[in-house]
Amino acid sequence: MKNIAVIGAGTMGNGIAHTFAQYNYKVNLIDVSQASLDKGIATITKNLDRMLAKEKISEEEKQQTLSNISTFTNLEEGVKSTSLVLEAATENVDLKLKIFRDLDSFCDEDTILASNTSSISITKIAAVTKRPEKVIGMHFMNPVPIMKLVEIIKGYSTSEATFKTVEELSTKLKKVPVEVNDYPGFVANRILMPMINEAVETLYNGVAGVKEIDTVMMLGMAHPMGPLALADFIGLDVCLSILNVMYDGFKNPKYAPCPLLVNMVMAGKLGAKSGEGFYDYSQNRKAENVSSQFTK
Ligand SMILES: NC(=O)c1ccc[n+]([C@@H]2O[C@H](COP(=O)([O-])OP(=O)(O)OC[C@H]3O[C@@H](n4cnc5c(N)ncnc54)[C@H](O)[C@@H]3O)[C@@H](O)[C@H]2O)c1
């Protein structure tokens, strides 16, 4: 397996393309938006420059990595002659179902189709293709070049051969694969999101402020980052959508998103990417506490 395609050049897609290219896979990076592709390549270059400055890679390795990546805005052209397609487009079920229907008709019949979805059912995605045994979840963590974990999600029909291929591939990228079955939230988000939601609920109930809640979890539980800062980093819209998938999937009120989280997303306060979430990221004010606006 040498030629792969990555769909989506956003936060995760550019990190995934960077990682594969660094280990000498030929990567076709595909996005509907040329601006996203340009931004994705600029981000990869910036991250490689940072690695170069820290002497983790040489100038030659940087150039080699960049030359392994080609960009496309046309899906059919981008997936031609690839053995694996890794979809990392926007987290929207209808969008992903359309992409997988198209992939099934454009790709060679042996091509493995993987999704980086945080929460959408792999079984549901696989069901729109004629090759459900070759559809699998490959859930990388952000930032991809640094984080070791890959949650590998087996859909109801995913074959053992597909699982083994993707497991082996993950180790070739120096990642640690973990096998997980396909239920809402998989493992990572099933455990992480209720914790984030409870942190928001604690803030909403006025038990403590943003910094206080994050400090308790960092210094008391040795978490490298507080749950509210982490929610800002992931994106509050992403957190809300994952909680809703678990709420709908399990029909269990324990996954109901906190009304404060819902309000913040409706108000466009999505975290670091929008300039404000639980912390203020505008005008270079890094993570300033803005909790007083949100507590009851
Ligand atoms: N952000 C995270 O921390 C994180 C972590 C793990 C998994 N994920 C998952 O990774 C996926 C991507 O998330 P992200 O944070 O990178 O999103 P993002 O919004 O940063 O990027 C999504 C990209 O997909 C592109 N896109 C939209 N429709 C497309 C189409 N039809 N064809 C090709 N490209 C298309 C957009 O132009 C955009 O560049 C989602 O499924 C998300 O749940 C995200």
The ligand as a Tripos MOL2 file, in Angstrom:
@<TRIPOS>MOLECULE
LIG
   44    48     1     0     0
SMALL
NO_CHARGES

@<TRIPOS>ATOM
      1 N1        -11.1560   18.3330   15.1350 N.am      1 LIG1
      2 C1        -10.8560   17.2840   15.8880 C.2       1 LIG1
      3 O1        -10.2700   17.4100   16.9820 O.2       1 LIG1
      4 C2        -11.1910   15.8900   15.4070 C.ar      1 LIG1
      5 C3        -10.5940   14.7870   16.0430 C.ar      1 LIG1
      6 C4        -10.8550   13.5070   15.5600 C.ar      1 LIG1
      7 C5        -11.7150   13.3260   14.4720 C.ar      1 LIG1
      8 N2        -12.3060   14.4180   13.8860 N.ar      1 LIG1
      9 C6        -13.1760   14.1690   12.7150 C.3       1 LIG1
     10 O2        -12.4260   14.4560   11.5380 O.3       1 LIG1
     11 C7        -13.3050   14.9170   10.5050 C.3       1 LIG1
     12 C8        -12.8180   16.2780   10.0110 C.3       1 LIG1
     13 O3        -12.8290   17.1800   11.0940 O.3       1 LIG1
     14 P1        -11.9780   18.5380   11.0650 P.3       1 LIG1
     15 O4        -11.9510   19.0330   12.4630 O.co2     1 LIG1
     16 O5        -10.7120   18.3200   10.3120 O.co2     1 LIG1
     17 O6        -12.9590   19.4750   10.1850 O.3       1 LIG1
     18 P2        -12.5940   20.8170    9.4130 P.3       1 LIG1
     19 O7        -13.8600   21.6130    9.3980 O.co2     1 LIG1
     20 O8        -11.3550   21.4490    9.9510 O.co2     1 LIG1
     21 O9        -12.2570   20.3220    7.9040 O.3       1 LIG1
     22 C9        -13.2030   19.7080    7.0940 C.3       1 LIG1
     23 C10       -12.7720   19.8900    5.6380 C.3       1 LIG1
     24 O10       -13.6100   19.0880    4.8220 O.3       1 LIG1
     25 C11       -13.8170   19.7940    3.5940 C.3       1 LIG1
     26 N3        -14.9750   19.2280    2.9160 N.ar      1 LIG1
     27 C12       -16.3060   19.4390    3.1530 C.ar      1 LIG1
     28 N4        -17.0430   18.7260    2.2930 N.ar      1 LIG1
     29 C13       -16.1960   18.0590    1.4770 C.ar      1 LIG1
     30 C14       -16.3700   17.1570    0.3790 C.ar      1 LIG1
     31 N5        -17.5810   16.8160   -0.0620 N.pl3     1 LIG1
     32 N6        -15.2660   16.6800   -0.2270 N.ar      1 LIG1
     33 C15       -14.0240   17.0400    0.1950 C.ar      1 LIG1
     34 N7        -13.7950   17.8850    1.2340 N.ar      1 LIG1
     35 C16       -14.8690   18.3830    1.8720 C.ar      1 LIG1
     36 C17       -13.9590   21.2320    4.0340 C.3       1 LIG1
     37 O11       -13.7610   22.1340    2.9350 O.3       1 LIG1
     38 C18       -12.8900   21.3320    5.1080 C.3       1 LIG1
     39 O12       -11.6420   21.7520    4.5730 O.3       1 LIG1
     40 C19       -14.7080   14.9490   11.1160 C.3       1 LIG1
     41 O13       -15.3640   13.7470   10.7850 O.3       1 LIG1
     42 C20       -14.4280   15.0320   12.6100 C.3       1 LIG1
     43 O14       -15.4700   14.4960   13.4010 O.3       1 LIG1
     44 C21       -12.0550   15.6990   14.3080 C.ar      1 LIG1
@<TRIPOS>BOND
     1     1     2 1
     2     2     3 2
     3     2     4 1
     4     4     5 ar
     5     4    44 ar
     6     5     6 ar
     7     6     7 ar
     8     7     8 ar
     9     8     9 1
    10     8    44 ar
    11     9    10 1
    12     9    42 1
    13    10    11 1
    14    11    12 1
    15    11    40 1
    16    12    13 1
    17    13    14 1
    18    14    15 2
    19    14    16 1
    20    14    17 1
    21    17    18 1
    22    18    19 2
    23    18    20 1
    24    18    21 1
    25    21    22 1
    26    22    23 1
    27    23    24 1
    28    23    38 1
    29    24    25 1
    30    25    26 1
    31    25    36 1
    32    26    27 ar
    33    26    35 ar
    34    27    28 ar
    35    28    29 ar
    36    29    30 ar
    37    29    35 ar
    38    30    31 1
    39    30    32 ar
    40    32    33 ar
    41    33    34 ar
    42    34    35 ar
    43    36    37 1
    44    36    38 1
    45    38    39 1
    46    40    41 1
    47    40    42 1
    48    42    43 1
@<TRIPOS>SUBSTRUCTURE
     1 LIG1         1 GROUP 0 **** ****
